[in-house]
Amino acid sequence: MTMAIDFEKLVFDLVMPLVIHPEDLLVKKFSEDEELITIQVLVNKEDLGRVIGKGGRIANAIRTISYAAASKIGKRVKIDIDSFE
């Protein structure tokens, strides 16, 4: 039995409360193959520091939650966080 996990929604729901400019938040599944799912997160440049956090702590927490969900279906997930210029 394979569970379908919507990683775009998962990451969106984790990032949304952190941003000041929610209208600029974009979470897109970039690619997916047998093992790896790549998620692209784009935020307003003013929100980039909030989403990454001091020393990358918040970004690492988002990745950890996503990794845990992905491991349940035998996949890995890579999350790229960037800002609009």
C-alpha positions as CSV (number, residue, x, y, z in Angstrom):
1,M,0.0,0.0,0.0
2,T,1.5,3.3,-1.1
3,M,0.4,6.5,0.5
4,A,0.1,9.6,-1.6
5,I,1.8,12.5,0.1
6,D,1.3,15.9,-1.3
7,F,4.7,17.4,-0.6
8,E,3.9,20.7,-2.2
9,K,1.0,21.2,0.3
10,L,3.1,19.9,3.2
11,V,6.0,22.3,2.5
12,F,3.5,25.2,1.8
13,D,1.7,24.6,5.1
14,L,5.1,24.7,6.9
15,V,6.4,27.8,5.3
16,M,3.1,29.9,5.1
17,P,3.1,30.9,8.8
18,L,6.7,32.2,8.5
19,V,6.3,34.7,5.7
20,I,5.2,38.3,5.8
21,H,4.4,38.3,2.1
22,P,2.2,35.2,1.6
23,E,1.1,36.4,-1.9
24,D,4.8,35.8,-3.0
25,L,5.1,32.3,-1.7
26,L,5.4,29.7,-4.4
27,V,6.0,26.0,-3.7
28,K,6.5,23.8,-6.7
29,K,7.4,20.2,-7.2
30,F,10.4,20.5,-9.6
31,S,11.0,16.9,-10.4
32,E,10.2,13.4,-9.1
33,D,11.7,10.0,-9.9
34,E,11.8,6.6,-8.2
35,E,13.9,7.9,-5.3
36,L,14.1,11.7,-5.2
37,I,11.5,14.4,-5.1
38,T,12.8,18.0,-5.6
39,I,10.7,20.8,-4.2
40,Q,11.4,24.5,-5.1
41,V,10.3,27.1,-2.5
42,L,10.3,30.7,-3.7
43,V,9.6,33.6,-1.2
44,N,9.9,37.3,-1.2
45,K,13.5,38.3,-0.5
46,E,12.4,40.0,2.7
47,D,11.1,36.6,3.9
48,L,14.1,34.6,2.9
49,G,15.8,35.0,6.3
50,R,12.7,34.1,8.2
51,V,12.2,30.9,6.2
52,I,15.9,29.8,6.5
53,G,16.3,30.9,10.1
54,K,19.4,31.6,12.2
55,G,22.1,29.2,11.1
56,G,19.6,27.5,8.8
57,R,17.6,26.0,11.7
58,I,14.1,26.6,10.3
59,A,15.0,25.4,6.9
60,N,16.5,22.3,8.5
61,A,13.3,21.7,10.5
62,I,11.2,22.0,7.3
63,R,13.6,19.5,5.6
64,T,13.5,17.1,8.6
65,I,9.7,16.9,8.6
66,S,9.6,16.4,4.8
67,Y,12.3,13.7,5.0
68,A,10.3,11.9,7.6
69,A,7.2,11.9,5.4
70,A,9.2,10.9,2.3
71,S,10.9,8.0,4.1
72,K,7.5,6.5,4.8
73,I,7.1,6.0,1.1
74,G,10.7,5.0,0.4
75,K,11.8,8.2,-1.2
76,R,14.1,11.1,-0.5
77,V,13.1,14.8,-0.8
78,K,15.3,17.8,-1.6
79,I,14.1,21.2,-0.8
80,D,15.6,24.3,-2.5
81,I,14.7,27.6,-0.9
82,D,15.3,30.8,-2.8
83,S,13.9,34.3,-3.2
84,F,12.5,36.4,-6.0
85,E,14.8,39.3,-6.8
